[in-house]
Amino acid sequence: MNFLKPLLLVLCTLASQVHAQTTLELTKVVGGLNKPLAMVQPNGDPRLFIVEQEGLIKVLENGVITGVFLDLSSKLVKLNKEYDERGVLGLAFHPNFKQNGRFFVAFSAPIDQQTLSALPTYSHINVIEEFTVPKNPSKKLTAASGKRIMSIPWPHMNHNGHWIGFGSDAKLYVATGDGGYSSEWSPESIAESYNSQKLDNYFGKILRIDIDRKSKGKSYAIPADNPMTKLKSALPEIWAFGLRDPWRCSFDTAGAKHLFCGDVQQDNYESIKIISKGKNMGWPVVEGRMRCFNWESSLSKSVSCDKADINPAILDYANCTAIPENCKGISVTGGFIYRGSNPQLSGKYIFGDWSKRFDQNDGQIFIASEKNKDEWAMESPVVTMQNMPANNKLPFVLAFAQDAKGEVYVLTALQSKRNAVFDDAIYMIKAN
């Protein structure tokens, strides 16, 4: 019977390599929302703060909306009737918010007359403003109390980015898109002169600023260790460049505390990137992980390109626009490294895709695991939820969030257009 031992060993080895597909359960936390784009929990505060695209920041306590923290609707550019990518885009609480009450909001403001004169075709200004919660509880926090920290005139209504967040270094990081629409395109011969590749503009970048100090003429200071401070032709705020439309970023709260971003690509491949100091993240030389982008036809593949000095994405997947077979979605939504109570998900990156199609909900949730230093493998889990939408597919996946315990949430919408009825929701992600 000894001949059976090698056979059994082989079978056991094969069995150990077969993993059951992960099942995720979405448990509803709160509904009745209007396009929630972020949910943030300050250090040492039990409350969660929900950002709605059209101007409201709401307070969530024990699964119940207890009030409106701040109403910025009066400060927003007028949004398009059907679909718009502008609005309140980011929220970050100062690491010492519990003591100083300071927080920062990124949103799309109207073009002022001075900017309109210089840039008559521009859409809006993406701004970051600082607010401070009044120490006197009877005094109301108002939109008018905001102090302008940063302003970037924006050519089109899309590719705004403008996730903002504090790193473990207490510096504020800002993700910016490439400006959108026609500003995406340049002749192949001048790819290096494209917005995201140039260091003399704020488009397609990760910016890093010190909001606890001020430099001459600015409402913030430039950290001395920013990588571009000694380049005269570069903007000193730049931390990394070569992004297209970074939609939702996050810092890992443990380990190396990497900065992860979902970078929405053109037509072929979506990508997740770990942002590194001073690095070129690739766009528009490459799309996805490290695939040359074809300037003449974005729906086809380019043969070759100069990949020197490009920091590759950690993963990519097929975009249904150009690659309908076995595709995963059309617009990546960045997520979080799970650090919650479930060991099955610990250390894994939970992210998603807005939808597989624009005209109806077909949201996607993925799990990624580290294969090696530079590459991660992704999995499409089975996802269940009560009260699935009418087409039996997940809602649009707008964003993800993480609480102080490391649990991860998904922020969803039932339709792509602006809401007439507010019935969007946030779910906690659990693994069965």
C-alpha positions in Angstrom: 0.0 0.0 0.0 3.1 2.2 0.1 2.4 3.3 -3.5 -0.6 5.2 -2.2 1.4 7.5 -0.1 2.9 9.6 -2.9 -0.6 9.7 -4.5 -2.2 10.9 -1.3 0.6 13.5 -0.9 -0.1 14.8 -4.4 -3.9 14.9 -3.8 -3.4 16.7 -0.4 -1.1 19.3 -2.1 -3.6 19.9 -4.9 -6.4 20.2 -2.4 -4.5 22.8 -0.4 -4.1 24.9 -3.5 -7.9 25.0 -4.2 -9.6 27.9 -2.4 -13.3 28.3 -2.1 -14.6 31.5 -3.6 -15.0 34.2 -0.9 -18.6 35.3 -0.1 -19.2 38.8 1.1 -22.4 39.9 2.7 -23.5 43.6 2.6 -25.3 44.7 5.7 -27.2 47.9 5.4 -26.0 50.6 7.9 -28.0 53.6 6.7 -30.2 54.6 3.8 -32.1 57.6 2.5 -28.9 59.3 1.2 -28.1 61.3 -1.9 -25.0 60.1 -3.7 -22.7 59.5 -0.7 -19.1 59.9 -1.9 -17.2 59.6 1.4 -17.6 58.6 5.0 -14.9 59.6 7.4 -14.3 59.0 11.2 -12.1 61.4 13.0 -9.5 60.2 15.5 -11.0 59.6 18.9 -14.6 60.4 17.8 -17.3 57.8 17.7 -19.2 59.6 15.0 -19.0 58.9 11.2 -19.4 61.8 8.8 -21.1 61.2 5.4 -20.3 63.4 2.4 -23.1 63.8 -0.1 -22.2 65.0 -3.6 -24.7 67.8 -3.6 -23.5 69.6 -0.5 -24.5 68.0 2.8 -22.1 66.5 5.3 -24.2 64.4 7.7 -23.5 62.8 11.1 -24.0 59.1 11.6 -24.3 57.8 15.2 -25.1 54.2 16.0 -26.6 53.7 12.5 -28.8 56.8 12.7 -28.4 60.2 10.9 -28.5 62.6 13.8 -28.1 65.8 11.9 -26.4 67.9 9.2 -22.9 68.8 10.2 -22.3 71.3 7.4 -24.3 72.4 4.4 -22.1 73.5 1.5 -24.8 73.5 -1.2 -24.7 77.3 -1.4 -21.0 77.2 -2.3 -21.2 74.6 -5.1 -21.1 75.3 -8.8 -24.5 74.6 -10.4 -24.6 70.9 -11.2 -25.9 69.5 -14.5 -29.5 68.3 -14.5 -28.7 64.7 -15.5 -25.2 63.7 -14.6 -22.3 65.5 -13.0 -18.9 64.6 -11.5 -18.6 67.9 -9.6 -19.8 68.5 -6.0 -18.4 67.9 -2.6 -15.6 65.5 -3.3 -13.4 65.0 -0.2 -13.3 65.4 3.6 -10.4 65.1 5.9 -10.3 65.7 9.7 -7.1 67.1 11.2 -5.3 64.3 13.2 -5.9 66.4 16.3 -9.5 67.2 15.5 -10.7 66.2 18.9 -8.5 69.0 20.4 -8.6 71.7 17.7 -11.8 71.1 15.8 -10.2 71.6 12.4 -11.2 69.8 9.2 -10.9 70.2 5.5 -13.4 69.9 2.6 -12.7 69.6 -1.2 -15.5 70.8 -3.4 -16.3 72.3 -6.8 -17.0 76.0 -6.7 -18.2 78.4 -9.4 -15.7 80.2 -11.6 -15.0 83.7 -10.2 -15.0 86.7 -12.5 -11.2 87.0 -12.5 -10.7 83.3 -13.5 -13.5 83.6 -16.1 -11.7 86.5 -17.8 -8.4 84.5 -18.0 -10.0 81.1 -18.7 -13.4 81.7 -20.3 -14.0 78.1 -21.3 -13.3 76.6 -17.9 -16.0 74.7 -15.9 -15.3 75.4 -12.2 -12.7 75.8 -9.5 -11.8 72.8 -7.4 -11.1 74.2 -3.9 -10.1 73.0 -0.5 -11.4 75.0 2.4 -10.6 74.7 6.1 -13.3 74.8 8.8 -13.1 74.9 12.6 -15.9 73.6 14.8 -17.0 76.4 17.1 -16.0 75.8 20.8 -19.3 77.3 21.9 -21.9 74.5 21.3 -24.6 77.1 20.7 -22.7 78.6 17.8 -23.6 76.9 14.5 -21.0 75.8 12.0 -21.6 77.6 8.7 -20.4 77.4 5.1 -19.3 81.0 5.3 -16.8 80.2 8.0 -14.6 78.3 5.5 -11.1 79.6 4.7 -9.8 78.9 1.2 -6.6 76.8 1.3 -6.2 75.8 -2.3 -7.9 76.7 -5.6 -7.4 74.9 -9.0 -9.3 76.2 -12.0 -10.8 73.2 -13.8 -11.4 72.9 -17.6 -14.2 70.3 -17.6 -16.8 68.9 -15.3 -15.1 65.5 -15.0 -11.8 63.8 -13.8 -11.8 66.0 -10.7 -10.3 63.5 -8.3 -10.0 65.5 -5.1 -9.9 62.8 -2.5 -8.1 64.4 0.4 -6.6 62.6 3.5 -3.9 62.9 6.2 -1.0 60.5 6.2 0.7 59.2 9.3 3.1 62.1 8.9 0.2 64.6 9.6 0.6 66.1 6.1 -2.5 66.6 3.9 -2.5 64.6 0.6 -4.6 65.7 -2.4 -5.4 63.6 -5.4 -6.1 65.4 -8.7 -7.4 64.2 -12.0 -6.1 65.3 -15.4 -8.8 67.9 -16.1 -11.0 65.7 -18.2 -12.4 65.6 -21.8 -10.3 67.1 -24.5 -7.4 68.0 -22.1 -6.8 64.2 -22.1 -5.6 64.2 -25.7 -2.3 65.2 -27.2 -0.4 64.0 -30.2 1.7 61.0 -29.5 4.9 62.9 -30.3 4.4 65.1 -27.3 3.1 62.6 -24.7 5.7 63.9 -22.3 4.1 67.3 -22.4 0.7 66.0 -21.4 -0.9 67.5 -18.2 -0.2 64.4 -16.0 3.4 64.2 -17.1 4.2 67.8 -16.8 5.5 69.1 -13.4 4.4 72.7 -13.9 0.6 72.1 -13.3 -1.6 70.5 -10.7 -3.4 68.0 -13.0 -3.0 64.3 -12.6 -1.0 64.5 -9.4 -0.8 63.6 -5.8 0.0 66.8 -3.9 1.3 67.0 -0.3 1.1 70.1 1.9 1.6 71.1 5.5 -1.5 72.8 6.8 -0.1 73.5 10.3 2.4 76.1 8.8 2.4 78.7 6.1 4.8 79.6 3.3 5.0 83.1 1.9 2.0 83.8 -0.2 0.3 80.5 0.6 -2.3 79.2 3.2 -0.1 76.2 3.8 3.6 75.3 3.8 5.6 73.1 1.5 7.1 70.1 3.4 10.9 70.2 3.1 11.1 66.5 2.1 8.7 66.9 -0.9 10.5 65.4 -3.9 10.1 68.3 -6.3 11.3 71.2 -4.0 14.7 71.5 -5.7 13.4 71.4 -9.3 12.8 75.0 -10.4 10.5 74.0 -13.2 8.3 71.9 -10.9 5.5 72.8 -8.5 6.8 72.0 -5.0 3.5 70.5 -3.8 3.8 67.5 -6.1 4.4 64.2 -4.4 3.8 61.9 -7.4 2.5 62.4 -11.0 1.2 60.5 -14.0 -2.4 59.9 -12.9 -5.5 60.1 -15.0 -8.5 60.2 -12.6 -7.7 59.0 -9.1 -11.1 58.1 -7.8 -10.8 57.4 -4.0 -7.5 56.8 -2.3 -6.7 55.6 1.2 -3.8 55.0 3.5 -3.3 51.6 5.0 -3.5 52.0 8.8 -0.9 49.3 9.5 2.2 47.8 8.0 4.1 50.1 5.6 1.0 52.5 5.6 1.1 52.7 1.8 -1.2 55.1 -0.1 -3.5 53.2 -2.5 -5.4 54.8 -5.3 -7.9 53.6 -7.8 -6.9 55.3 -11.1 -9.7 55.4 -13.6 -8.2 54.7 -17.1 -9.4 55.3 -20.6 -11.0 52.3 -22.4 -9.0 49.1 -22.0 -7.8 48.5 -18.5 -8.6 49.9 -15.0 -5.9 50.0 -12.4 -5.0 50.2 -8.7 -1.8 52.0 -7.8 0.4 52.3 -4.7 1.6 55.8 -4.8 5.4 56.3 -4.2 7.3 59.5 -3.5 8.4 61.3 -6.6 7.3 58.5 -8.9 5.8 58.7 -12.4 2.6 56.6 -12.2 2.4 56.2 -15.9 -0.6 57.9 -17.5 -0.9 58.6 -20.4 2.2 56.7 -21.6 0.8 53.5 -20.2 -2.7 52.4 -19.3 -3.6 49.8 -16.6 -0.7 48.0 -15.0 2.0 48.6 -17.7 0.2 48.5 -21.1 1.2 51.0 -23.7 -1.6 53.5 -24.5 -2.5 53.9 -28.1 -2.9 57.6 -28.9 -4.4 57.2 -32.3 -7.1 54.8 -31.2 -7.8 54.4 -27.5 -9.9 51.3 -28.2 -7.0 49.4 -29.7 -3.6 48.4 -28.3 -0.3 50.1 -28.9 2.8 48.1 -29.8 5.4 49.9 -27.9 6.2 52.8 -25.6 9.0 54.1 -23.4 8.3 52.6 -19.9 11.5 53.9 -18.4 11.1 55.3 -14.9 7.4 54.4 -14.7 6.1 53.0 -11.5 3.7 50.1 -12.5 0.2 49.7 -11.1 -0.1 46.7 -8.7 -3.0 45.3 -10.7 -5.3 45.9 -13.6 -8.5 44.4 -15.1 -10.4 44.6 -18.4 -12.6 47.5 -19.0 -15.9 46.6 -20.7 -15.7 49.5 -23.1 -13.0 48.0 -25.2 -12.8 44.4 -23.9 -16.3 43.1 -23.3 -15.3 39.5 -22.9 -14.6 38.6 -19.2 -14.5 42.3 -18.4 -14.9 43.6 -14.8 -16.3 47.1 -15.1 -15.8 50.5 -16.6 -14.6 52.8 -13.8 -12.5 51.6 -10.9 -13.4 52.7 -7.3 -10.5 52.7 -4.9 -11.0 51.1 -1.5 -9.2 50.1 1.7 -6.9 47.6 3.2 -9.1 45.6 5.6 -7.9 45.9 9.3 -11.2 44.8 11.0 -12.2 41.8 13.1 -12.5 39.2 10.3 -9.2 37.3 9.8 -10.4 36.0 6.4 -10.1 39.6 5.0 -7.2 40.9 7.1 -4.5 42.6 5.1 -6.5 42.4 1.9 -7.5 45.3 -0.3 -11.2 45.7 -0.8 -12.2 47.8 -3.8 -14.7 47.9 -6.6 -16.0 49.2 -9.9 -18.7 51.8 -10.4 -20.7 49.5 -12.7 -20.2 47.3 -15.8 -22.4 49.7 -17.8 -23.4 53.3 -17.6 -27.1 53.0 -18.3 -28.0 50.7 -15.3 -26.5 49.5 -12.0 -24.1 46.6 -12.1 -21.7 47.5 -9.3 -18.7 45.3 -8.6 -16.7 44.5 -5.4 -13.3 42.9 -5.5 -10.7 41.6 -3.1 -6.9 41.9 -3.8 -4.1 40.1 -2.1 -0.4 40.8 -2.3 1.5 38.4 -4.6 4.9 40.1 -4.3 6.3 43.6 -3.7 5.0 45.0 -7.0 2.0 43.0 -7.9 -1.3 42.0 -6.4 -3.9 39.4 -7.4 -7.6 40.2 -7.5 -10.6 38.0 -6.8 -14.3 38.6 -7.7 -16.2 37.3 -4.6 -19.8 36.3 -4.4 -21.6 39.3 -3.0 -25.0 39.0 -1.3 -27.3 41.6 0.1 -30.9 41.9 1.2 -33.3 43.9 -1.0 -31.2 43.6 -4.1 -32.1 46.2 -6.8 -34.8 45.3 -9.3 -32.4 44.0 -11.9 -30.8 41.7 -9.3 -27.4 43.4 -9.6 -25.5 45.5 -7.1 -26.1 49.2 -6.9 -23.6 51.6 -8.4 -20.4 51.5 -6.3 -19.5 55.2 -5.5 -16.9 54.8 -2.8 -15.6 52.8 0.2 -15.0 53.9 3.8 -13.3 52.6 6.8 -14.1 53.1 10.5 -11.7 53.3 13.5 -12.0 49.5 14.0 -10.8 48.8 10.5 -14.1 47.6 9.2 -14.8 48.5 5.6 -18.1 49.9 4.1 -19.3 50.4 0.5 -21.2 53.6 -0.5 -23.8 53.0 -3.2 -26.4 54.6 -5.4 -29.3 53.2 -7.3 -28.9 55.3 -10.4 -26.2 57.2 -12.3 -28.3 60.3 -12.8 -29.0 63.0 -10.1 -31.6 61.8 -7.7 -35.2 62.8 -7.5 -35.7 60.4 -4.6 -33.0 60.0 -2.0 -32.7 56.3 -1.5 -28.9 55.6 -1.7 -27.3 53.6 1.0 -24.1 52.5 2.9 -23.4 48.9 3.7 -20.9 47.2 6.0 -18.9 44.5 4.2 -18.7 41.2 6.0 -17.2 37.9 4.9 -19.0 34.6 5.4 
